[in-house]
Amino acid sequence: MIDIHLARQLERAEGMANASFVDARNTVAPHIGAEWIEIAGALAMFDGPASPLTQTFGVGLFSPFLAREFDEVEAFFTTRGTPTSHEICTFAAHESTSLLGDRGYSPVEASVVLVRSTSGAAATHRTGPTVRRIDEAEVSTWSRISGEGWGSESPELAVFVEGFGAVIARTRGVTCFLAELDGAPIAAAALNITHGVALLAGAATVPAARKQGAQRALLEARLAFAVEAGIDLAMIVTQPGSASQRNAERQGFRPVYTRAKWQRGS
């Protein structure tokens, strides 16, 4: 059943996954000043001015989030020289979302949250790419493959992902996977397990190796890993109507709600 309780679980899971990344960033690169705080159940995190993780999760989902709370979270971002961004779930309270326009926010992007049960998931033995978990010595390879995969979509994101490796290796709850074809790495993905949810993220295939089954193999391997870890619920976030959404739905994921990112200047 899709209700606010499920939305709270999913939003908290993704929020805490990103907060764990921010903690790891602060260990690896303390000069950035990465930090996160909790205000009325919402998580506000700073991972550097250019990071897509610099935003909030859970506004209006857990406790009243009104003018005083907006003032506090906006001060958190403004003092760090970055715009304030909120990832707003459709289950957020109207009392909170109705304040966004008055406070100068505009929607800048949208996303779809999809879920499925991990029940019945198992790694499939098939021809084509094989998938395995990486060890610490392979973090740089994972980062390189991720960067190549994302680079064809967004050069800026590719730079961010390339620098992701040293941080993700120290992030609580994360397991990284590589897909290989004929012994060569062609795709990469990550899985973060937190708050009873397996959050699938970061899947990317190098352009020359696309349409050979790497994405499906990575998805199946991560779901099987979640089953082994005793996790019943898997989550993935995509752009609306994207190929990623279609691929996820073919693998049994179903949309449960949408989100919109609202932003205003610093």
Buried (B, 14 or more C-beta within 10 A) or exposed (E): EEEBEBBBBBBBBBBBBBBBBBBBBBEBBEEBEBBBBBBBBBBBBBBBEEBEBBBBBBBBBBBEBBEEBBEBBBEBBEEBEBBBBBBBBEBBBEEBBEBBEEEEBEEEBEBBBBBBEBEEBEBEEEEEBBBEEBEEEBBEBBBBBBBBBBBEEEEEBBBBBBBBBBBBBBBBBBBBBBBBBEEEBBBBBBBBBBBEBBBBBBBBBBEEBBEBBBBBBBBBBBBBBBBEEEBEBBBBBBEEEEEBBEBBBEBBBEBBBEBBBBBBEE
